[in-house]
Amino acid sequence: MEEQTLALRIFCAYASEDQALFRKLEQVLGIYRHQELVSLWHHGELLPGSEWDSEIRQQLHAADIILLLISPAFLDSEYSWNKEIQWAMTRHTIGDAHVVPIILKSTPGWDETLLGQLQALPADKKPITSWKKRDEAFADVVKGLRKVIEYAQREERYPVEEYMLEYKSFAYQLDNTPAEEVAKHRIEQWIGAIAQRGTLQRIMERDRQAEWIFIDQQQDCYITAQWSESTKHPFTDDFRAAMAISLTSRYASLLDQLIGDGQLPYSSLQWTLQDDLNVPALIQQIHEQSGRNFNSISRVPIYHVEYVLRRGTQSFEEDESVRIAFSSRGPAHPRNPPPHPRVCLTLDPYSSRRGFYHAHLLLSIRKLLAALCGELPYKDFWQLIDKACTP
């Protein structure tokens, strides 16, 4: 049986003044949509009542191919310039999406901007409206996009079912307030900071654990919080309580809002995948390309492996690291379904950093594999980590 090809996701950004030209492009791309090679999203897909900024950001960060329809009106738009183009170029810079400018109208100076480094369409960067026969211009665009689609199809892709971010810390006793109560109060403060954005429903609280469902404009997030009893620090005898908050959602843009609202740095980012991982094949690929060996395995046959990437400085205090783990479904238990395939990125617990702030937007499974296989320069990878840890 022929393996089914997963449709590539195309995000198209354009100015409202250029809607007629966009509709023509949408029409000529119809053959690829009917063949289920691609799906196309644009701001006209926004549902009434949706939070459009959040939805646009989510769709743009999920896209495999991003089309920027260049015209004076598009580049004059503050939203296009400050949001869509910046988000698109970030994904282009880390190699996580193909960004293609399509020149609709003569726009002097566009190629002197950061977009000038990209390969544009039609051929020779000739604006579509300057062609004598526009049908030929659109045919040239589709021909160029076909090459992009074929290239993107050859890349390994890992569709994400949901994301999970986890924050861990300690709360210490304050005067006569037990550390356990301090931890619970800090969690409630954070919950209160995000509660104004949408609907927050507490679904459970018991045994130093609470759970909530947060809903904002048809997007939801499952939140859990735990805190421990007060215990003495092993070296200082100060009383402290461990605390942890985890956020799980299909929507990376919603998680981004909640992190920003609550200023929540997280130490672990987990991708739960729609499709299973072939862990032995990943091990072989990483070893053949970089000679790198994994740090640990769960059992044989191999269902779970972990790798550690270190910055590699001489000072122990600065020799920070990140841990990357791959888990396949593995065997099912007679009473339980098999675990979901996952990829997890964890910051060194002894790092001087507070945690990640933007790893869910800047890093992807393909980026982690590129770093492990040696395809992404070590310096560039750690620059991404530095940026991901910057508030």
Sequence and secondary structure as in RCSB ss.txt:
>XXXX:A:sequence
MEEQTLALRIFCAYASEDQALFRKLEQVLGIYRHQELVSLWHHGELLPGSEWDSEIRQQLHAADIILLLISPAFL
DSEYSWNKEIQWAMTRHTIGDAHVVPIILKSTPGWDETLLGQLQALPADKKPITSWKKRDEAFADVVKGLRKVIE
YAQREERYPVEEYMLEYKSFAYQLDNTPAEEVAKHRIEQWIGAIAQRGTLQRIMERDRQAEWIFIDQQQDCYITA
QWSESTKHPFTDDFRAAMAISLTSRYASLLDQLIGDGQLPYSSLQWTLQDDLNVPALIQQIHEQSGRNFNSISRV
PIYHVEYVLRRGTQSFEEDESVRIAFSSRGPAHPRNPPPHPRVCLTLDPYSSRRGFYHAHLLLSIRKLLAALCGE
LPYKDFWQLIDKACTP
>XXXX:A:secstr
       EEEEEE  GGGHHHHHHHHHHTHHHHHTTSEEEE GGG  TT  HHHHHHHHHHH SEEEEEE HHHH
H HHIIIIIHHHHHHHHHTTSSEEEEEE S  TTGGGSGGGGS  BSGGG  GGGSSSHHHHHHHHHHHHHHHHH
HHHHS    EEEEEEEEEEEEE BTTB HHHHHHHHHHHHHHHHGGGSEEEEEEEETTEEEEEEEETTEEEEEEE
EE   EE TTT  EEEEEEEEEEES HHHHHHHHHHHT  BSEEEEEESS   HHHHHHHHHHHH    SEESSS
S  EEEEEEE   SSGGG  EEEEEEE     BTTB     EEEEEE TT SS  BSSHHHH  HHHHHHHHHT 
S HHHHHHHHHHHT  
